[in-house]
Each structure stands twice: as structure tokens, then as C-alpha cells.
């Protein structure tokens, strides 16, 4: 607080209309008329201090034991839907383990696991329509899996083989599928946010009741693109859900070094965006929040910001060793105490929808499915080298054609120095 007793007393204003005086409304109430604010006058000089406000509460439905706290908040999802969510989370976990080990063995170049964040994927994906447009950052494989993207296609993309929809021209985990309304992922942080706003504006103009959902991490929220995206979405009344996965770390930077405010949800009201903070390890809470957010987006044609609080149990990527900046005990505590998969399983067991026998059978089945897709992906050839020149333009321009011809002539002479046998002829 600032001491105001030594400051001169403010001058008394006269309520007059026109002539540069203060405006008075029809009720005689003296209100500021500055455009862009909804203020009242005050004669007390107080700065707004962040420590004067309590943190935004975290919405949840289940406790850590999988029990619904308030029956009125239970979305009453069917056994079939909850089982699909659970199986999706666990098979994603199995796929992560296989592909992570594949990278460590030198079979693929790069990978990012989703450990600990599965609840944000499947809880949100289940709450939106399958034709809503998804813009991911790079850790939303579960959203695409929920929509029916096959294990074989995940593997093919990470291996960059002939079955890869992107023809081997993207880094691993940079998925995309036109059929599943999932826009291809790109590496630079937050670029997808402004792109998603533009797409949401187009959906608004289309007028068919669709919306966009844009995923990003709390680290990406520090990028300039994030602020521009939030502001444009609010001022243009775009039907978009901004879904922030706050997993505690932006690569090696913990949240206390990333920002000083109350997380990401607190920024929404400053841009004029309805916002909520939700327990990202509670799939029912994520479902409820995303479902209501979509209703607001489509019904009122305005953006909504969701901050899902979770924890990144795995390393940031295969290029990272998180033990350098956090303790193993911290990771184990989150893994054992507050994991979205174990919490969902406890919820299902309380309803007699799941038991140890079903768990054992499903684990065996999930492992078989993942290993089958893995074995198939490894056997496939890489796309023909010519594919790197295709699709850059609708029609190949002369300078690209010249580059392709230069490479063809080079390979004719020096082809023995390249592993051309692993590429499709």
C-alpha cells in the first residue's frame, strides 16, 4: 500500500454537463466516461496489489480416491464412455513407453511422452464435437486418439514411413489429420494460437455451430502470440476454447520462474474472456468445464479460457533430463498420489465397472495392439526422396523442380553413399 496522508487533497469537482466538466448520467450519479473501462471515481489512492487477492479456485468433481464429492456435479457419463476414456488413457500410456524406448534405442529421432496429462486430453476431447477444429501444441495425442486416429498412424508418423500422412516431412509427434479435424502441429511455441483464432472467426462466419479448441502450455502463454490471440479472440467474438495445460514446467523452467501472477486463468478477465481453473487430473471436471465452455463459445459466440492444473510426470522430451531441475521424489509423489489414470480407475471400480481381471486382460490387449502397430511401422519403407519437393506449392515452380533435378543427378553419381534401399523407389 502507498501512504496517501502527505499528498495534497484532491480538488472537489463540480458536476456539470459539457464545457469540459464531469459527465453526469440521467440518475445524477457521477461516473467516469472514459472509453474502455467500467470504473467508478475514488478519492483514495490505492494501487491494486496481486497479493490482496486470493487465487482462483480449482474446480473438481472427484477427490483423489475417485469419489464424486457433490452428486450435482457428476456428469453421469455412461459406462461405455468412461471405459473408452480409461482405455484411451492407458493405451496412450503404453504407446508412450514403446516409442520413448524406441528413441532411446536410436530407432526414431525424437519423442515426447504424455505421462500425467492424459486426463486433460480425454476429458476435453470427449466434451467437444468431433468436427470441432483442434489446434494442438505437441502433447495432445490423446485428443487425436479419442477421435479414432489409429495406432498404426501414430507409429507411422513417428517413424516417418510410407504410411505417414505427412510423408516423413515432420518431426515425430507432430501429428495432423484432415479427416479428424486436427491441424498439423508445428514446433514454434504459441504460433497455433493466433492461427486458431483466425479459424474460429471463419467458423463464426460459417454459422454451423462449430468451434475451435486451442491447446497450449503455461510456458507458451508467455509468448507474444498468446497475448495477441487472446485479444483478437475477445474483440472479434470468436468461438474458441483456449485450453491451457499448466503442468508445472515449461521445459526446465518452473512456474514460479515463468510468471508472478495467479497462473493463466487470471489473465482471461483482463482480456474480457470468461475463464475457469480446473483439476486437470480429474477427467469428469475437465469434461464438465470443456462442455460448458463449448456451450458458451457456440451459444454466445465468444472465447473461453480453461486452465487445467496438472503435472508433467515425464521428461519434457527425449532431449531433456528433468532430474537436473526437479527431484525424483517430487515426480513419484505426483505419480502415486494424483495420477488421472489411477483416479479414473478408482471411480470405475466404485461403480463396479472395472476390476482386477478386466485390468489384466486390457493391459495384455493394449500391449498386443501397441506392439503390433510398432512392428508394422518398423517394416515400412521411408517415402521416396522426391516427396520432400512435392506439396510445397500447388504446382511445382521452376526453382523447386531444378532442386529436385539436381538431387536426382547427384544420386545417380553418388547413390552408393546413401541408404537408398530403405526408401520407396
C-alpha positions in Angstrom: 0.0 0.0 0.0 1.1 3.6 -0.6 0.9 6.2 2.1 -1.5 9.0 1.0 -1.7 11.3 4.0 1.1 13.5 2.8 -0.4 14.0 -0.6 -2.5 17.1 -1.3 -6.2 16.8 -1.1 -7.9 16.2 -4.4 -9.9 19.1 -5.8 -13.6 18.9 -5.5 -15.2 18.5 -8.9 -18.4 20.2 -10.0 -21.0 18.0 -11.7 -21.6 19.9 -14.9 -22.5 18.7 -18.4 -20.3 19.9 -21.2 -17.7 22.6 -21.0 -15.0 20.0 -20.0 -16.7 19.1 -16.7 -17.5 15.6 -15.5 -20.4 13.9 -17.2 -23.5 13.0 -15.2 -25.9 10.3 -16.2 -29.7 10.6 -16.1 -29.8 9.4 -12.5 -27.4 12.1 -11.4 -24.8 9.5 -10.5 -21.3 10.7 -11.2 -19.5 8.1 -13.3 -16.3 8.3 -15.4 -17.0 8.3 -19.1 -13.6 7.0 -20.3 -14.0 4.6 -23.2 -12.7 1.1 -22.5 -13.3 1.0 -18.7 -16.2 0.3 -16.3 -14.9 2.4 -13.4 -16.2 4.5 -10.6 -14.5 7.5 -9.2 -12.4 7.2 -6.0 -10.6 9.7 -3.8 -8.4 7.0 -2.3 -5.0 6.4 -3.9 -4.6 2.6 -3.8 -2.6 0.5 -6.2 -4.1 -2.9 -7.0 -1.7 -5.4 -5.5 -1.8 -9.1 -6.6 -1.3 -10.3 -3.0 -4.6 -8.7 -2.0 -6.5 -11.3 -4.0 -7.0 -15.0 -3.3 -6.1 -17.4 -6.0 -8.7 -18.6 -8.5 -10.2 -21.8 -7.1 -9.6 -25.2 -8.8 -12.9 -26.8 -9.9 -13.1 -30.6 -9.3 -15.7 -33.3 -9.3 -13.8 -36.3 -7.9 -11.4 -36.5 -5.0 -8.2 -38.4 -5.2 -10.0 -41.6 -4.2 -12.2 -41.4 -7.2 -15.3 -40.5 -5.2 -17.7 -37.8 -6.6 -17.8 -35.0 -4.0 -21.0 -33.4 -5.0 -23.6 -35.6 -6.8 -25.0 -32.5 -8.6 -21.6 -32.0 -10.4 -21.5 -35.6 -11.7 -21.9 -35.5 -15.5 -23.4 -39.1 -15.3 -21.3 -40.3 -18.2 -22.3 -43.8 -19.4 -20.2 -46.8 -18.5 -19.3 -47.1 -22.2 -17.9 -43.5 -22.4 -15.9 -43.7 -19.1 -14.5 -47.1 -20.2 -13.5 -45.6 -23.6 -11.8 -42.7 -21.7 -9.9 -45.1 -19.4 -8.8 -47.4 -22.2 -7.7 -44.4 -24.2 -5.6 -43.1 -21.4 -3.9 -46.4 -20.7 -3.2 -47.4 -24.3 -1.7 -43.9 -24.8 0.5 -44.6 -21.8 1.6 -47.9 -23.4 2.3 -46.3 -26.7 4.4 -43.6 -24.9 6.5 -46.3 -23.3 7.2 -48.1 -26.5 8.0 -45.0 -28.6 10.1 -43.5 -25.8 12.2 -46.6 -25.7 12.4 -46.7 -29.5 14.0 -43.2 -29.4 16.5 -44.3 -26.7 17.5 -47.3 -28.9 18.0 -45.0 -31.9 15.0 -46.2 -33.9 13.4 -42.8 -34.1 14.9 -39.4 -33.7 12.7 -37.7 -31.1 9.6 -38.3 -28.8 7.5 -36.6 -26.2 5.5 -38.5 -23.7 2.1 -37.6 -22.2 2.6 -39.1 -18.7 0.4 -37.4 -16.1 -1.5 -35.3 -18.6 -3.8 -37.9 -20.1 -6.9 -36.6 -18.2 -6.7 -33.2 -19.9 -6.7 -34.9 -23.3 -9.5 -37.3 -23.0 -11.7 -35.3 -20.6 -11.7 -32.3 -23.1 -11.9 -34.4 -26.3 -15.0 -36.2 -25.0 -16.7 -32.9 -24.4 -16.4 -31.3 -27.8 -17.9 -32.3 -31.1 -15.9 -34.5 -33.5 -16.0 -31.8 -36.2 -14.7 -29.0 -34.0 -11.3 -27.9 -35.1 -8.4 -28.8 -32.9 -5.1 -26.9 -32.8 -2.6 -28.7 -30.6 0.8 -27.7 -29.3 2.7 -31.1 -29.2 1.3 -33.0 -26.2 -2.3 -33.7 -27.2 -2.0 -37.2 -28.8 -4.9 -38.4 -26.7 -7.3 -35.9 -28.3 -6.4 -37.3 -31.7 -6.6 -40.9 -30.3 -10.1 -40.2 -29.0 -11.3 -39.2 -32.5 -10.2 -42.5 -33.9 -6.7 -41.9 -35.2 -5.2 -45.4 -35.4 -2.1 -46.6 -33.5 -0.6 -47.5 -36.9 -0.8 -43.9 -38.0 0.8 -42.6 -34.7 3.6 -45.0 -35.2 3.9 -44.2 -39.0 4.2 -40.5 -38.2 6.9 -41.0 -35.6 8.9 -43.3 -37.9 8.2 -41.1 -41.0 7.4 -44.1 -43.2 5.3 -44.6 -46.3 2.1 -44.8 -44.2 2.8 -41.4 -42.6 0.1 -38.9 -43.7 2.8 -36.2 -43.6 5.1 -38.3 -45.8 8.0 -38.2 -43.4 8.3 -34.4 -43.6 7.6 -33.6 -40.0 9.3 -34.3 -36.7 7.9 -37.2 -34.6 4.8 -36.3 -32.5 3.9 -33.5 -34.9 0.6 -35.2 -35.9 -2.1 -33.9 -38.2 -5.2 -35.3 -39.8 -7.6 -33.6 -42.0 -10.2 -36.4 -41.6 -10.1 -35.9 -37.8 -10.2 -32.0 -37.9 -6.8 -31.9 -36.2 -4.5 -29.2 -37.6 -0.9 -30.4 -38.1 1.4 -29.5 -35.2 4.4 -27.2 -35.6 7.3 -26.8 -33.2 7.4 -23.0 -32.5 5.5 -22.2 -29.3 2.1 -20.4 -29.5 2.0 -19.9 -33.3 -1.1 -22.1 -33.3 -2.9 -19.7 -31.0 -3.3 -16.9 -33.5 -4.0 -19.3 -36.3 -6.7 -20.9 -34.2 -8.4 -17.5 -33.7 -8.5 -17.0 -37.4 -10.0 -20.4 -37.9 -12.6 -19.7 -35.2 -13.5 -16.5 -36.8 -14.1 -18.4 -40.1 -16.3 -20.9 -38.2 -18.3 -18.0 -36.8 -18.8 -16.7 -40.3 -19.7 -20.2 -41.4 -22.6 -20.3 -38.9 -22.9 -24.0 -38.5 -22.4 -24.2 -34.7 -18.8 -25.3 -34.7 -15.9 -24.0 -32.6 -12.2 -24.3 -32.4 -10.2 -25.5 -29.4 -6.6 -24.5 -29.0 -4.2 -26.3 -26.6 -1.1 -24.7 -25.2 1.1 -24.9 -22.1 1.7 -22.3 -19.4 5.1 -21.6 -20.9 3.6 -20.8 -24.3 1.4 -18.3 -22.6 4.4 -16.1 -22.1 4.8 -15.7 -25.9 3.6 -12.6 -27.6 1.5 -14.7 -29.9 -0.6 -15.8 -26.9 -1.5 -12.2 -25.9 -2.4 -11.3 -29.4 -4.5 -14.4 -29.8 -6.5 -13.7 -26.6 -7.1 -10.1 -27.5 -8.2 -10.8 -31.1 -10.5 -13.6 -30.0 -12.2 -11.4 -27.4 -12.6 -8.3 -29.7 -13.8 -10.4 -32.7 -16.1 -12.6 -30.6 -14.6 -15.8 -31.8 -16.0 -19.2 -30.8 -12.8 -20.7 -29.4 -11.8 -22.6 -26.3 -8.3 -21.7 -25.1 -7.2 -24.8 -23.2 -4.0 -24.3 -21.2 -2.3 -27.4 -19.8 -0.5 -26.0 -16.8 1.8 -28.9 -16.0 4.2 -27.1 -13.7 7.2 -26.8 -16.0 8.0 -25.0 -19.3 10.8 -27.4 -20.2 13.2 -26.8 -17.3 11.5 -23.6 -16.1 9.1 -24.0 -13.1 6.0 -21.9 -12.9 7.5 -19.6 -10.2 10.1 -18.5 -12.6 7.7 -18.3 -15.6 5.3 -15.8 -14.2 4.4 -13.9 -11.0 0.6 -13.7 -11.3 -2.0 -16.2 -10.4 -1.5 -18.7 -13.1 -3.0 -18.4 -16.6 -6.7 -18.2 -15.8 -6.3 -14.9 -14.1 -5.3 -13.3 -17.5 -8.7 -14.1 -19.1 -10.8 -11.4 -17.4 -8.2 -8.8 -18.4 -8.9 -9.6 -22.0 -12.7 -9.8 -21.4 -12.7 -13.7 -21.6 -14.8 -16.0 -19.3 -12.2 -18.1 -17.5 -12.1 -21.1 -15.2 -9.4 -23.2 -13.5 -10.0 -26.9 -13.3 -8.3 -30.0 -11.9 -6.6 -31.5 -15.0 -6.2 -34.9 -13.2 -10.0 -35.2 -12.8 -11.5 -36.3 -16.2 -15.0 -35.5 -15.0 -14.1 -32.0 -14.0 -12.3 -31.5 -17.3 -15.3 -32.8 -19.2 -17.7 -30.5 -17.4 -15.6 -27.4 -17.8 -15.0 -28.1 -21.5 -18.6 -29.0 -22.2 -19.8 -25.7 -20.6 -17.1 -23.8 -22.4 -18.2 -25.1 -25.7 -21.8 -24.1 -25.0 -20.7 -20.6 -24.2 -18.5 -20.4 -27.3 -21.2 -21.6 -29.7 -24.2 -20.1 -27.9 -22.8 -16.6 -27.2 -20.0 -16.5 -29.9 -17.2 -15.6 -27.6 -13.9 -17.2 -26.4 -13.4 -19.1 -23.2 -10.2 -19.8 -21.3 -9.7 -23.1 -19.4 -6.6 -23.6 -17.2 -6.2 -27.3 -16.4 -3.9 -27.8 -13.5 -1.8 -31.0 -13.9 1.7 -32.3 -13.6 4.2 -33.4 -16.3 5.4 -36.7 -14.9 7.7 -37.5 -17.8 10.7 -35.6 -19.2 9.8 -32.6 -21.4 11.1 -34.7 -24.3 13.8 -37.2 -25.2 16.1 -34.2 -25.4 15.5 -33.4 -21.7 16.6 -34.9 -18.4 14.2 -33.5 -15.8 16.3 -34.8 -12.9 18.5 -31.9 -13.4 15.9 -29.4 -12.2 13.4 -31.4 -10.0 13.7 -34.2 -7.6 12.7 -37.8 -8.2 10.7 -37.8 -5.0 8.6 -34.9 -6.4 7.8 -36.8 -9.5 7.0 -40.0 -7.6 4.6 -38.2 -5.3 2.5 -36.9 -8.2 2.7 -40.3 -10.0 1.5 -42.2 -7.0 -0.9 -39.7 -5.3 -2.6 -37.8 -8.0 -2.5 -39.6 -11.4 -5.5 -39.2 -13.7 -5.4 -42.8 -14.7 -5.5 -44.3 -11.2 -8.2 -41.8 -10.1 -10.4 -42.8 -13.1 -9.9 -46.4 -12.3 -10.9 -45.9 -8.7 -14.1 -44.2 -9.9 -14.9 -47.1 -12.2 -14.2 -49.7 -9.5 -16.6 -47.9 -7.1 -19.3 -48.3 -9.8 -18.4 -52.0 -10.4 -17.4 -51.1 -14.0 -13.9 -52.3 -13.6 -11.9 -54.9 -11.6 -8.5 -56.5 -11.4 -9.4 -59.2 -14.0 -10.6 -56.6 -16.5 -7.4 -54.6 -15.9 -5.2 -57.6 -16.5 -7.0 -58.5 -19.7 -6.9 -55.0 -21.0 -3.2 -54.5 -20.3 -2.4 -57.6 -22.3 -4.7 -56.5 -25.1 -3.3 -52.9 -25.1 0.3 -54.2 -25.2 -0.5 -56.5 -28.1 -2.1 -53.7 -30.1 0.7 -51.3 -29.5 3.4 -53.9 -30.3 1.6 -54.9 -33.5 1.5 -51.3 -34.7 5.1 -50.8 -33.7 6.3 -53.9 -35.6 4.4 -52.9 -38.7 5.8 -49.3 -38.6 9.4 -50.6 -38.4 9.0 -52.7 -41.5 7.7 -50.0 -43.8 10.0 -48.2 -46.2 10.6 -44.4 -46.0 8.8 -42.3 -48.6 10.5 -41.7 -51.9 13.1 -38.9 -51.6 11.1 -36.9 -54.2 8.4 -36.3 -51.7 10.4 -33.6 -50.0 9.8 -31.4 -53.1 6.1 -32.2 -53.5 3.3 -30.2 -52.0 5.4 -27.1 -51.3 3.2 -25.4 -53.8 0.1 -26.5 -55.6 2.1 -26.6 -58.8 5.8 -27.1 -58.6 7.6 -23.9 -59.6 10.7 -23.9 -61.7 13.2 -23.3 -58.9 11.9 -26.3 -56.9 12.0 -28.5 -60.0 15.6 -27.5 -60.5 16.5 -28.5 -57.0 14.8 -31.9 -57.5 16.7 -32.5 -60.7 20.0 -31.5 -59.0 19.4 -34.2 -56.3 18.4 -36.8 -58.9 21.7 -36.3 -60.8 23.6 -36.3 -57.5 22.1 -39.6 -56.5 22.9 -41.1 -59.9 26.6 -40.5 -59.3 26.8 -40.9 -55.5 23.8 -43.0 -54.7 26.1 -45.8 -53.3 26.9 -43.5 -50.4 23.3 -43.2 -49.3 20.9 -45.9 -47.7 18.5 -45.7 -50.7 17.3 -49.2 -50.1 15.2 -48.0 -47.1 13.4 -45.5 -49.3 10.5 -46.3 -51.6 11.6 -46.4 -55.2 
